[in-house]
């Protein structure tokens, strides 16, 4: 199959050729004709599958071929993204695809001054990429009108809900014209996402390009069991041993990111960190420097987990496992993209066994464990498998207390594996629901 056979116009074919896209990826092969035909979409597509072009390319074609010229402060298509980084990245891709078209594109997000964004919107923009909060601000300040909107794209919709944007999405939904095309992309489909889809989509075509909740098989994954207090030491050891050149590292908390970056920098290692507490410009600079290999190790919280496209990223390290098992898929999706191979290593301590179990159950695989010599944990990580069972070894009979105490084990912090939601076998049909309610707002 070729892009030309999907009915794309010449300026788009030229842009794709320049980018070296020779054949459509599976999500593109399905999404492009459906979007061109005006259908609503509910697409399950993993990161790195080429989903951005899957919605942006046909959208650009529709906007070029039909519809009136954009008027002042209006937009004709809106792409909503969960994070500023993703908004920047999606916009960069859209702008590249639109290179030979007479269309205007722009991205707006929080954390930067709103005034230049208001100025830019004055003349109207054909395609606007936005994060939900800033979009609402602009709308409330009358800098943006949505009555000309033809198409709405929800990119990484699951992430938007995870980040607590359900209220913002409900507000945006009320601002939209009833007659429009809506495309919803999500790596995973929770019940909340189905609810959102039921509300926002009209007779959608369901597209699923890869088995749900299964990490890309181009990523080699394994686990190194280790005691919590020795994780940083193990990381440095593995990094030196494996001569790692460019690694994206995920830590659970902002403090965790800062602590690891400090430690690495203290050892003379070229590391930087990104998390939600840092100003947008600092985050973007760190990311750009990492992309251009000026920074070797980028430590991030899950803010950076989804959507970031870093070309040929060879390795992702989970310094801490994610609390939400689905984030594991997103994190490791930063490597092994567009057919490349990658490695994803998780440093797992005994406290994290239930998270490990939830990940194995979700991805339907038992992750290989590789013990690192001299780092064997004192606190054993109990065995796990894809059934969601944590195999607890029979307790040894208690030794009589002599003096002092044994090490404290803290396994009670995470949900019991029995509480982990079961994996649904396949995509359910989209259900229409009367009320827009995607559950309680979670903390960012
Ligand atoms: P995405 O899933 O949209 O973030 O895309 C992942 C990566 O695949 C990006 O670097 C795209 O530039 C690249 N890509 C998307 N479509 C194609 C294609 N048809 N051929 C080659 N690379 C592609």
Boltz pocket constraint, residues with backbone or C-beta under 6 A from the ligand:
constraints:
  - pocket:
      binder: B
      contacts: [[A, 19], [A, 20], [A, 21], [A, 22], [A, 23], [A, 24], [A, 25], [A, 28], [A, 46], [A, 47], [A, 48], [A, 49], [A, 50], [A, 51], [A, 52], [A, 53], [A, 307], [A, 309], [A, 337], [A, 338]]
      max_distance: 6.0
